[in-house]
Amino acid sequence: MDTQTNNSNVSPKPRRGWIGGLLAVLVPGLGHLYSGQPKAALLVSVSRWLPMVAVMSMGAFFDWNLYYCLLSGLFYPFVYLVQIPWAVVSARNAPQDYVPRWYNRVLVYIGFWLGMVLLSVFAAVLTRVGAVEAFKVPAGSLRPNVLPGDHVFVAKIGQAARTVSYGDLVVFRHPNGREDYIKRVAAKPGDTVEVRSGALLINGKALLREPCETPVVEFVEYNGATGQGDKVTLNCQVEHALSGKVYNVLSAIDSSAKTPDFGPQLVPEGHLFMLGDSRDLSYDSRMWGSVPFDNIIGKPTVVWWSSDPKDGMRVERLGLRL
């Protein structure tokens, strides 16, 4: 506990609970500073961000699933809500003859607020340039495995981009450099890739495919601009990547709706060839070419949030490992 210092030039100013609570609402931790508890103010400020960043970083590599998502998403509001009544009680419990300290000045309060802004920016930057980054899936090119409206955490791989394997899901910067995309690695440097009627051929050999348990799937594809939905019916097959990974792929039933055949084309050194799992509804390397290793951001690890434009939250997808 801080020890008050008697100062004949400073009159006692009792702390008010409502002021402590209001300051805590405006700037977490400021209510404690007002109440004469600078250590508690620092604890509140730091604990809001650093544990969440740590949880996000570790959760990308460990199978915490739903618990990990809830911790990372709920920790910040929990600390924010708890520190408000704590600040009220701290102000009320301060001595009635409380003498303002050097940090009970308007300029110090403004400096504290600026410090919290910088800390928030630091935490956001640390999350983005560090081990983990959040990414929202905007479109349905990876149906039925990844859905539009899925929010995923991406484990960054940096120089390890060259170690990605066939069938891996990867988030990367589009070759034009303006957008981030998520697709599946179809072919690697030196491979000759072809797509025939939705089937993938690597070096002249078609990947093994077999019917899904449900061979025909139906869903509604929503237009992001108009909000209108169109019913889509597609064939579903299980594809076996050269790495041994297994995933479902979709293709159009009507031949007129199929994407034109592609290739054969050689994948350049230092590049990856990307495809969507919904082969006839995907804008991918068939249209804009292979992706340089330097454009690879990382691998999606877990779905931490998912929502549908019509039905809202998809509870069954929370915590889904990718």
C-alpha positions as CSV (number, residue, x, y, z in Angstrom):
1,M,0.0,0.0,0.0
2,D,1.3,3.5,-0.9
3,T,2.2,5.7,2.1
4,Q,0.7,9.2,2.1
5,T,3.1,12.1,2.3
6,N,1.9,15.1,4.2
7,N,2.3,18.2,2.2
8,S,1.2,21.5,3.8
9,N,0.8,23.0,0.3
10,V,-1.7,20.4,-0.9
11,S,-5.1,20.2,0.6
12,P,-6.7,16.8,1.2
13,K,-9.2,15.7,-1.5
14,P,-11.3,12.7,-0.7
15,R,-11.7,10.2,-3.5
16,R,-15.2,9.7,-4.9
17,G,-16.4,6.3,-5.9
18,W,-18.4,7.5,-8.9
19,I,-15.4,9.4,-10.3
20,G,-13.2,6.3,-9.9
21,G,-15.9,4.2,-11.8
22,L,-16.3,6.8,-14.5
23,L,-12.6,7.0,-15.1
24,A,-12.3,3.2,-15.2
25,V,-15.1,3.1,-17.9
26,L,-13.3,5.7,-20.0
27,V,-9.7,4.3,-19.6
28,P,-9.2,0.9,-17.9
29,G,-6.8,1.4,-15.0
30,L,-7.3,5.1,-14.7
31,G,-9.8,4.7,-11.9
32,H,-7.2,3.0,-9.8
33,L,-4.7,5.7,-10.5
34,Y,-7.2,8.3,-9.3
35,S,-7.7,6.2,-6.2
36,G,-4.0,6.2,-5.3
37,Q,-3.2,2.7,-6.5
38,P,-0.7,3.0,-9.4
39,K,0.4,-0.6,-9.2
40,A,-3.2,-1.8,-9.6
41,A,-3.6,0.6,-12.5
42,L,-0.6,-0.9,-14.2
43,L,-1.8,-4.4,-13.5
44,V,-5.2,-3.7,-15.0
45,S,-3.7,-2.1,-18.1
46,V,-1.2,-4.8,-18.9
47,S,-3.4,-7.8,-17.9
48,R,-6.0,-6.8,-20.5
49,W,-3.7,-7.4,-23.4
50,L,-0.6,-9.5,-22.8
51,P,-2.3,-12.7,-21.5
52,M,-4.7,-12.6,-24.6
53,V,-1.7,-12.3,-27.0
54,A,0.0,-15.2,-25.2
55,V,-3.1,-17.4,-25.3
56,M,-3.6,-16.7,-29.0
57,S,0.1,-17.5,-29.8
58,M,0.0,-20.8,-27.9
59,G,-3.4,-21.7,-29.0
60,A,-2.4,-21.8,-32.6
61,F,-0.1,-24.7,-32.0
62,F,-2.0,-26.7,-29.3
63,D,-5.3,-28.5,-29.6
64,W,-7.2,-26.3,-27.1
65,N,-10.1,-25.9,-29.5
66,L,-13.2,-24.2,-28.1
67,Y,-11.6,-23.4,-24.7
68,Y,-8.8,-21.6,-26.5
69,C,-11.2,-19.6,-28.6
70,L,-13.3,-18.6,-25.6
71,L,-10.3,-17.6,-23.5
72,S,-8.8,-15.4,-26.2
73,G,-12.2,-13.8,-27.0
74,L,-13.6,-13.3,-23.5
75,F,-10.5,-12.4,-21.5
76,Y,-10.4,-8.7,-22.5
77,P,-14.1,-7.9,-21.8
78,F,-13.9,-9.9,-18.5
79,V,-11.0,-7.7,-17.2
80,Y,-12.6,-4.6,-18.5
81,L,-15.9,-5.3,-16.6
82,V,-14.2,-6.4,-13.4
83,Q,-11.9,-3.4,-13.1
84,I,-14.9,-0.9,-13.0
85,P,-16.4,-2.0,-9.6
86,W,-12.9,-2.6,-8.3
87,A,-12.1,1.0,-9.1
88,V,-15.3,2.2,-7.4
89,V,-14.5,0.3,-4.2
90,S,-10.9,1.4,-4.2
91,A,-12.0,5.1,-4.4
92,R,-14.5,4.6,-1.6
93,N,-11.9,2.9,0.6
94,A,-9.3,5.6,0.1
95,P,-8.6,7.7,3.3
96,Q,-10.9,10.7,3.7
97,D,-7.8,12.9,4.2
98,Y,-6.3,11.6,1.0
99,V,-3.6,14.0,-0.3
100,P,-3.2,13.9,-4.1
101,R,0.1,12.5,-5.3
102,W,2.2,13.6,-8.2
103,Y,0.3,11.2,-10.5
104,N,-3.1,12.7,-9.5
105,R,-2.8,15.4,-12.1
106,V,-4.7,16.0,-15.4
107,L,-1.5,15.9,-17.5
108,V,-0.5,12.5,-15.9
109,Y,-4.0,11.2,-16.6
110,I,-3.7,12.3,-20.2
111,G,-0.3,10.6,-20.4
112,F,-1.7,7.4,-18.9
113,W,-4.5,7.4,-21.6
114,L,-1.9,7.9,-24.3
115,G,0.2,5.1,-22.9
116,M,-2.8,2.8,-23.0
117,V,-3.5,3.7,-26.6
118,L,0.1,2.9,-27.5
119,L,-0.1,-0.4,-25.5
120,S,-3.3,-1.3,-27.5
121,V,-1.5,-0.6,-30.8
122,F,1.5,-2.6,-29.6
123,A,-0.7,-5.6,-28.8
124,A,-2.4,-5.4,-32.1
125,V,0.9,-5.2,-34.0
126,L,2.4,-8.0,-32.0
127,T,-0.6,-10.2,-32.9
128,R,-0.4,-9.3,-36.6
129,V,3.4,-9.5,-37.1
130,G,4.0,-12.2,-34.5
131,A,3.1,-15.8,-34.4
132,V,-0.6,-15.5,-35.0
133,E,-2.9,-13.4,-37.2
134,A,-6.7,-13.4,-37.4
135,F,-8.3,-13.9,-40.9
136,K,-11.9,-13.8,-42.1
137,V,-12.9,-16.1,-44.9
138,P,-14.8,-13.9,-47.4
139,A,-16.0,-16.4,-50.0
140,G,-17.0,-20.0,-50.5
141,S,-14.2,-21.3,-52.7
142,L,-13.1,-23.8,-50.1
143,R,-16.5,-25.3,-49.5
144,P,-17.3,-27.7,-47.9
145,N,-14.3,-27.6,-45.7
146,V,-14.0,-23.9,-44.9
147,L,-17.1,-21.7,-45.1
148,P,-17.6,-18.1,-45.9
149,G,-18.1,-16.3,-42.6
150,D,-15.5,-18.5,-40.8
151,H,-13.0,-16.5,-38.7
152,V,-9.7,-18.4,-38.3
153,F,-6.4,-17.9,-36.6
154,V,-3.4,-18.2,-38.9
155,A,-0.1,-19.6,-37.6
156,K,2.6,-17.6,-39.4
157,I,5.4,-19.7,-41.0
158,G,7.7,-17.1,-42.5
159,Q,10.8,-18.7,-44.0
160,A,9.2,-22.2,-43.4
161,A,6.9,-21.5,-46.4
162,R,9.0,-23.9,-48.4
163,T,8.0,-26.7,-46.1
164,V,4.3,-26.6,-46.9
165,S,2.9,-29.8,-48.2
166,Y,0.4,-30.9,-50.8
167,G,-3.1,-30.4,-49.6
168,D,-2.2,-27.8,-46.9
169,L,-4.5,-24.9,-46.4
170,V,-2.5,-21.6,-46.8
171,V,-3.2,-17.9,-46.3
172,F,-1.2,-15.7,-48.7
173,R,-1.0,-12.4,-50.4
174,H,-2.5,-12.4,-53.8
175,P,0.2,-12.0,-56.6
176,N,-1.2,-8.5,-57.2
177,G,-0.4,-7.7,-53.6
178,R,-3.7,-6.0,-52.7
179,E,-5.6,-8.8,-50.9
180,D,-5.1,-11.9,-48.7
181,Y,-6.5,-15.2,-49.9
182,I,-6.9,-18.7,-48.5
183,K,-6.6,-21.7,-50.8
184,R,-5.2,-25.2,-50.8
185,V,-1.7,-26.2,-52.1
186,A,-2.3,-28.2,-55.2
187,A,1.2,-28.4,-56.7
188,K,4.8,-27.4,-55.8
189,P,7.8,-26.1,-57.7
190,G,8.8,-28.3,-60.6
191,D,5.4,-30.0,-60.8
192,T,3.3,-30.1,-64.0
193,V,-0.3,-29.4,-63.0
194,E,-3.5,-30.0,-64.9
195,V,-7.2,-29.7,-64.1
196,R,-9.6,-31.8,-66.1
197,S,-13.4,-31.6,-65.3
198,G,-12.5,-30.6,-61.8
199,A,-10.0,-33.5,-61.3
200,L,-6.5,-32.6,-60.4
201,L,-3.5,-34.1,-62.2
202,I,0.1,-33.8,-61.0
203,N,2.8,-34.8,-63.4
204,G,0.3,-36.5,-65.6
205,K,-1.3,-38.6,-62.9
206,A,-4.8,-37.9,-61.5
207,L,-5.2,-37.8,-57.7
208,L,-7.2,-40.6,-56.2
209,R,-10.9,-39.5,-55.8
210,E,-13.9,-41.3,-54.5
211,P,-17.5,-40.4,-53.8
212,C,-18.3,-38.6,-50.5
213,E,-20.7,-40.3,-48.1
214,T,-23.2,-37.7,-49.3
215,P,-22.4,-37.6,-53.0
216,V,-24.6,-34.5,-53.8
217,V,-24.5,-31.4,-51.6
218,E,-26.8,-28.4,-51.6
219,F,-26.3,-25.0,-50.0
220,V,-27.2,-21.3,-50.4
221,E,-24.5,-19.0,-51.7
222,Y,-25.1,-15.4,-50.6
223,N,-24.2,-12.4,-52.6
224,G,-22.2,-10.1,-50.3
225,A,-23.4,-7.0,-52.1
226,T,-27.1,-7.7,-52.4
227,G,-27.6,-10.1,-49.5
228,Q,-29.5,-12.4,-51.9
229,G,-29.0,-16.1,-51.9
230,D,-28.9,-18.6,-54.7
231,K,-29.3,-22.4,-54.2
232,V,-26.3,-24.4,-55.4
233,T,-26.2,-28.1,-56.0
234,L,-22.8,-29.8,-56.5
235,N,-21.1,-33.2,-56.7
236,C,-18.9,-34.1,-53.7
237,Q,-15.8,-36.3,-53.9
238,V,-13.0,-37.2,-51.5
239,E,-9.6,-36.3,-52.9
240,H,-6.3,-37.8,-51.7
241,A,-3.4,-35.4,-51.9
242,L,0.1,-36.6,-52.7
243,S,1.0,-36.0,-49.0
244,G,-1.7,-38.3,-47.9
245,K,-4.1,-35.5,-46.7
246,V,-7.7,-36.2,-47.4
247,Y,-10.4,-33.6,-48.0
248,N,-13.7,-33.1,-49.8
249,V,-13.9,-31.3,-53.1
250,L,-17.0,-30.1,-55.0
251,S,-17.7,-29.9,-58.7
252,A,-20.6,-28.7,-60.9
253,I,-23.1,-31.2,-62.0
254,D,-24.1,-29.3,-65.1
255,S,-21.3,-29.4,-67.7
256,S,-22.1,-25.8,-68.8
257,A,-21.3,-24.6,-65.3
258,K,-17.8,-26.2,-65.1
259,T,-14.7,-24.1,-65.2
260,P,-12.7,-24.8,-68.4
261,D,-9.9,-27.4,-68.3
262,F,-6.5,-26.0,-67.3
263,G,-2.9,-26.9,-68.3
264,P,-0.7,-28.7,-68.4
265,Q,1.5,-26.0,-66.8
266,L,4.9,-26.2,-65.1
267,V,5.0,-24.6,-61.6
268,P,8.0,-22.2,-61.5
269,E,10.7,-22.6,-58.9
270,G,9.9,-20.7,-55.7
271,H,6.1,-20.8,-56.3
272,L,3.1,-22.8,-55.3
273,F,0.0,-23.6,-57.3
274,M,-3.2,-22.9,-55.4
275,L,-6.7,-24.3,-55.9
276,G,-10.1,-24.0,-54.1
277,D,-12.0,-27.1,-53.0
278,S,-15.1,-25.9,-54.8
279,R,-13.4,-26.4,-58.1
280,D,-16.0,-24.7,-60.3
281,L,-16.6,-21.8,-58.0
282,S,-13.0,-20.8,-57.2
283,Y,-10.9,-17.9,-58.4
284,D,-7.4,-19.4,-58.0
285,S,-4.1,-20.1,-59.7
286,R,-5.8,-21.2,-62.9
287,M,-6.8,-17.6,-63.4
288,W,-4.0,-15.5,-61.9
289,G,-1.0,-17.9,-61.7
290,S,1.3,-19.4,-59.1
291,V,2.0,-17.8,-55.7
292,P,5.6,-16.9,-54.7
293,F,6.9,-18.3,-51.5
294,D,7.5,-14.8,-50.3
295,N,3.7,-14.2,-50.4
296,I,2.9,-17.0,-48.0
297,I,1.6,-15.7,-44.6
298,G,0.8,-18.9,-42.8
299,K,-1.5,-21.9,-42.2
300,P,-5.0,-21.5,-40.7
301,T,-5.2,-23.5,-37.5
302,V,-8.6,-23.2,-35.9
303,V,-12.0,-21.6,-36.5
304,W,-12.6,-19.2,-33.5
305,W,-15.9,-17.7,-34.8
306,S,-18.3,-18.5,-37.6
307,S,-21.6,-17.0,-38.8
308,D,-24.0,-17.3,-41.6
309,P,-25.8,-14.3,-43.2
310,K,-29.2,-15.9,-42.6
311,D,-28.9,-18.2,-39.6
312,G,-26.3,-16.3,-37.5
313,M,-23.6,-18.0,-35.4
314,R,-22.6,-21.6,-36.4
315,V,-22.0,-23.1,-32.9
316,E,-20.9,-26.4,-34.4
317,R,-17.9,-24.8,-36.1
318,L,-16.4,-23.0,-33.1
319,G,-13.0,-24.6,-32.2
320,L,-12.9,-26.6,-35.5
321,R,-9.3,-27.5,-36.3
322,L,-8.3,-27.0,-39.9
